[in-house]
Amino acid sequence: MRVAFGEGLIEIGGENEDLVVLTADVAKPTHVIGFGERFPHRFLNVGIAEQDMVDVAAGLALSEKVPVAVAFAPFMMRAWEQVRSTISRCSLNVKLVGTHAGLSASDEGASHQSLEDVALMRVLPNMTVVVPGDREEVKEATRAIVESRGPAYMRIGRDEDARFLEEGFRLGRAAVLRDGSDVVVFSNGYLTSEVLKAAEGAPVDAMVVHVPTVKPLDAGAVVSAARRAGAVICVEEHSVIGGLGSAVSELLSAECPVYVRRMGVGDTFGESGTYRELLEKHRLTAPHIREAMVEAAGRRGKR
Amino acid sequence: MSSTVELADLKHATDVQKVKERIRNVQRMLVEMTSSMGVHLGSSLSCLEIIATLYFLKMRHTPHRPQWKERDRFILSKGHAAPVLYAVLAEAGYFPKEELRTLKRIDSRLQGHPDLKTPGVDAPSGSLGQGISIGIGMAVAAKMRGSRSRVYVLAGDGECDEGQVWESLMTAAHLRLGNLVLIIDRNGWQLDDRTEEVKRKVPLRSKLESFGWETYSINGHDVEKIVEVLDAAERAEQPVAIIAHTKKGKGISFLEDSNKGHKLKLSEEEYLAAIKELEMKAKCA
């Protein structure tokens, strides 16, 4: 995913002369180094100083530049208060990208696994929050947040290389990838590809809706899918507190109160392991999701 | 030749006199504001001459066109001194002076701490330690577009406790930002106590120098000295730090060099005493 992101940035950088990329001593692992080599005068590496980076980006935005600040997702959160007090408060045109998000930093362990970033960014007024999962979608989402006005946070994983979308990314739009009438699964990031696998061959008829924009949530698509299916599962590589599952629950509790099962990482920290082992441990692989589909379909309310 | 120099000196002296007159206006506005609302009066008064000299003499800016791209920028990193910034902006003509009465009131453009809602405010602040970083972004942007726009950041001495200050000092020196000036309002107080009691700052000057900044130390209430050092800063090829030695509550004797005026609302009696003192000093000037 980070490879696609790096390629996307270079493409956009060639078209938009105001684009400036910043990083905090992670130019190589985040793959923004290619942008730095191509456009050295529009590239700033501030060293291991995320708080400084985020506010330097704010200053650039206050001078009509379009800064994209890139760090590992958990360490971007170190600058959360700067994001809150300066960027989000004044709706500055700063784009933040957290890489190695979710469980994807796998072997590095809990310190490097970001399971809270969607919650922390979603709570901020003015902030757009994007969690793409498909290789091409990462590039399109990068372009979309750069072209939109105002602050945005995009989180991407490390090494996953999924391709499951036929249509392009549109900011604020959810995509129905599979129709079904017994249960609907809302998911984002790489895990949507696990959800699609789960739906194939499941004993129930599952609808799959990919929701790459967590904020603003595509309320129309979420409510109408929930109405049609009558039971909901949310799947994300994030804490079950505060992320996509919470956003969907908040909406449906008022607009279409149905059974909602939130799948993600429970109220706990991660640990070292391979990416697959961690997904398995937190029951985020296709077989577990398929099991949940059956259970949820059994708890469907009236439409 | 010598007559040209004399003429320039005369003009300079007149300019400085004008700044001093306007400083007296701003002092009066601050006292008025503090009579109806609790404000950080002491830390506003300690940096009044600095902000006034920047806006009334040094900076290139256009109050009728606050968003002019080529303007010099000012960032009040110690955002709690917002009242003095607002009073200076009003005196400069960014908005009507009457609006100062709305300070911190509901629906006002004059928030408790600087916000982009206020005409003339270049950057938000209120959470300490962020101004230098924001200034770096602006200074870099100016360099990128080949602009001669300069960036001035005013920080408090207590604020130097924040780790981000030192992150940004390293960044600015590394980037050799000769268009960035940091002024530290060295009034010796922070919220809880004297700065050296809460956490030692000395030797501040050698710390700044060792971080790669061209560093000066001045009396922060002396307008001539402020102009002189800001002129020198324009010739620098690296970022410049100015330690401005000041007194919290400067100009109002019952507040001077104490923490009483950290945040206060003046009583009727205090208000009258403050106004009387300012009027006396104005007569002697």
Interface residues (C-beta under 8 A of the other chain):
Chain A: V20 H41 R42 L44 V46 G47 A49 Q51 D52 M53 V54 D55 V56 A57 A58 G59 L60 A61 L62 S63 E64 K65 P67 E81 Q82 S85 T86 R89 C90
Chain B: K69 D115 L116 D122 A123 P124 S125 G126 S127 G129 Q130 S133 I134 G135 I136 G137 M138 A139 V140 A141 A142 M144 G163 Q164 E167 S168 M170 T171 H174 L175
